[in-house]
Amino acid sequence: MTAGDGAACLVVSPHLSRALSHAALIEAAGWSASTAAGGLHALTQIEREKPRLVTIDPSLEDLSPADLHEILRDDPATAETIVLIPGAQRPSRYGGPFDVTVPAGLTAPDGLALALQALGGAGAPRWHDPESAALSGELGSLPLTDILLCAQELQLSGLLLIYHGVQPAHLVLRRGEIIDAECGDRPAPQAITHLLSSRAPGDFRFHLMPPDPLGAYPRGVNTPTSRLLMEAAVHEDHAHATPNQSALEAS
């Protein structure tokens, strides 16, 4: 990620892997990005770099998202800085002309796309737009494993966005390989295991991206996708066999 030198976007999160992955998506979309581990660190970065966009993790600890947002809005130098605070809980003052409001139930890339769109310019990604997806549908009719098998066979790169329940999720793929996964607060390896083993209904969208901009993306998932899919198939077979086996034992 760009460190200093006036990065256009600043990602503020106490979770390093998440900060780096979100910054990588921003950079893959064509903007420079840097990261800050907390609110106080962010204020130092903001004073030095003067970013046009600041994204604030709702789980910020040293300064609450509300406190950081208030400081930015009360300072004339940052009063018009675009601010994104994803999630349902937002400061009471949030919602002004330079605050990006993301409806509940959208993924992190959806929110980033809306924030980058607020920066202006024709090059903003359209990950939030269902019409821009190369593939979309219901997970009930097309299982996640089948989608990933197709992506692997065709060596597709991009974002697979998953919408189910209160925890939307997303996967990042490069040439058919899963390189990152985000679902709730789970680390990436746990997130992909959870998603592959979940049978929860929902919708999905796949947005294509060029593979080269994802070359610098920090890998959160290091297990080969073929192995992940094989393990998911074994888990699925075991889940189907267990009820039948229990019935035989009971008889």
N, C-alpha and C positions, 0 to 999 in steps of 0.2 A: 504494500500500500504506500501511497505517497506520504512521506513524513515531512510535514512543514511545507515551506515554499508556497504558501498561499493556496492550499488545497481547496477546491470548490465546495466540498462536503466534509462534514465531521460526524463520525458515528461515535456516540457516547454510550458505552455499555461496560458494566463490571465483568462481563463474560468475554474473555479475550477471543475465544474461537468464534463467537457470534459476531463480535465487532469486526473481526477480520473478514468473515464471510460476507457480511452485509456491505462492507467497504469494497470487497472484491466484485460484488454484483454491480455496485455503482460504477466502478472503474470499467467493468466489462461493457457497461452501457455508454461509456464515453466521457465520464467526468472523473476528475481527480478526487481522491478521498484519503482522509487520515482518520485516526482513531484516538479516543481518550478513554481511560479506564474509570473515570469518575467525574463528578460535577466540578470539583475544584481544578482537576487537571484540564477539563474542558474549557473552563474560563481562561486559563493560561493559553491554551491552543487558539481559542477564539480571538483573543486580543492580538496574538501574533499573526494568525493566518487570515482572519476576517472571512470565514467561509460564508457562502451564500445560503447553504442548507445545513441545519443541525438536526440529526435524528437522536432522540433521547430514549434509552431503554427504560420501560416502566419500573424495572427492578433496581434502578439507581439507588445507592445507599448513602454515600457521604453527603450529598445534597439530594433532596427529593426532586423528582421531575418538576413538581410545581414550583419549588424554590428556584431551580435553574431557569425555568421558563419565565418566572417573574423578573429575575435579574436581566435576562435578555430583553424583555419587553420594556423595562424601565430605563435601559441604557440607550440613549439616542443613537449610538453607533451600531446597535444590533436590533433596534426596534422593528426594522423591516426584514430581518433575517428570517428565512423560511424555517419553520420548526415542525418536525414530525414526532409525535409521541403516540406510538401504536398502542392498541389495547382499549379496553372498555373504560378504565379509570383515567380521567384526564383532569388537569387543574381547572378550577372554576372559571378562570380567566381565559381558558383555551377556547379557540373558535373564532379568533379574529381573522382579518384578511390575509395574514401571513402564516396562519396555522393550518396545517394539512389535516383535515378530518377524514379518518378512514373508518367506514362502517364496520361494525363487529362482524366477525366471521371470515374476514379476508386474511390472506397469507401475508407474510413479511414482504415478499416481492411485490404484491399488490400495493402495499403501502409505499414502498420505495418508488414504484412507478408513478404513483400519484404525486409524490414529493418532487421527483425529477421533472415531471410535467409542469409543476408550479415554477420551476426555474426558467421555463420558456424554451423556445427553440423547437425545431421540427424533429429533432433526433431523440426525443424522450421515448423510452420503452413503453410498450402498450400491454404489459403483463396483466394489468387490471381489466383489460378489455376482452370479454369472451369472444368477440368477433375476430380477434387477432390470433387466436389459438389455432395451431395446425391440426390438433386433434382434441376432441372433448367428448364427454359422455358420462355414463353412470358406472360406478364401480361394481354394481350388482350384475350388470350385463357384460362388462369387460373387466376382469380382475386385475389388480395391480401387477401381479406377476406376469400376466400376458402382455400388459403394456410395456413392462420393462424388457421382456423377451424380444418384443418387436423393436424397441429402441436399441437394444444391443445388436440385433441382427442387422439393422440399417445404420448402425453407428451414429445415432442422432445425438445432437448436443442441444441443451436448453434447460428449461425449467418445467418440472412436472408439479403442478399445483393441485393439492388435494383438499377438498372441502367436505368435512363431516363433523357433526356435533359442535362442541365449543372449542375444539382444538384443530384449526386448519393446519396443514402441513405442506412442506414442499421438498422436492428433491432436485439436486443439480446434477446433470449428466454431461459428460464430455466424451464424445465419440462412443456413446453407448454404455459407458462406465459411470456408475454412481460415485460422485466425488464428495457429496455432502447431503445431509438430511437434517431437517428441522421440524420438530413436533413438540410443542410445549417447551418445558424446561429440560428435556432429556438431552444428554450429549448425543452427538451425531450417530455413533455406532448403536446406541440404544434406540434412537429414533427410527432408524431403518429397520431394526429387528422388530420393533413394535408395529410399524406400518405393514411389514410383510406378513406378520402373524395376525393382524387385525382383520376381522370380517365385517367391520362396521360399514353400513351403506353410506354412500356419499357420491359426490361428483368429482370429476377431474378435468384438468385442462393441460395440454402440453404446448408450451411456447418455444419455438425453435430459436437458437442463438448460434452464431458462428463459433466454432470450437477454439480458434486462436485466442480471442479475448479471455477465454476461461483457462488459458494455459497457466496463468499466475494465481489461479484460485487456490487457496489453502485447502488441502484435502482433509476433510473431517471423517471420511469413510475410506479406509485403506484395504478392506477386504474386497477381492475381485467380485464383480457383480455375478458372474457365473456361479461362484460358490454360494453367495447369498441366496440366489434363486434355487439352487439345489437344496440348501438347508430349509428354505421355505417350503419346498415340495415335500421333503421328508416330514416336516412338522405337520403339513396338511394331511398327508397319508396317515400319520399317527393319530391325528385328531379324529379322522373318519373311522379308523379301525378300533379305537378305544371303546366306543359305545357297543359295537358288535361283540367285542371280546368280553365286555362286562356282562352282556346278555347271555353269552354262552356259559360263562362261569356261574351265573345265577341259576341256570337250568341244570 
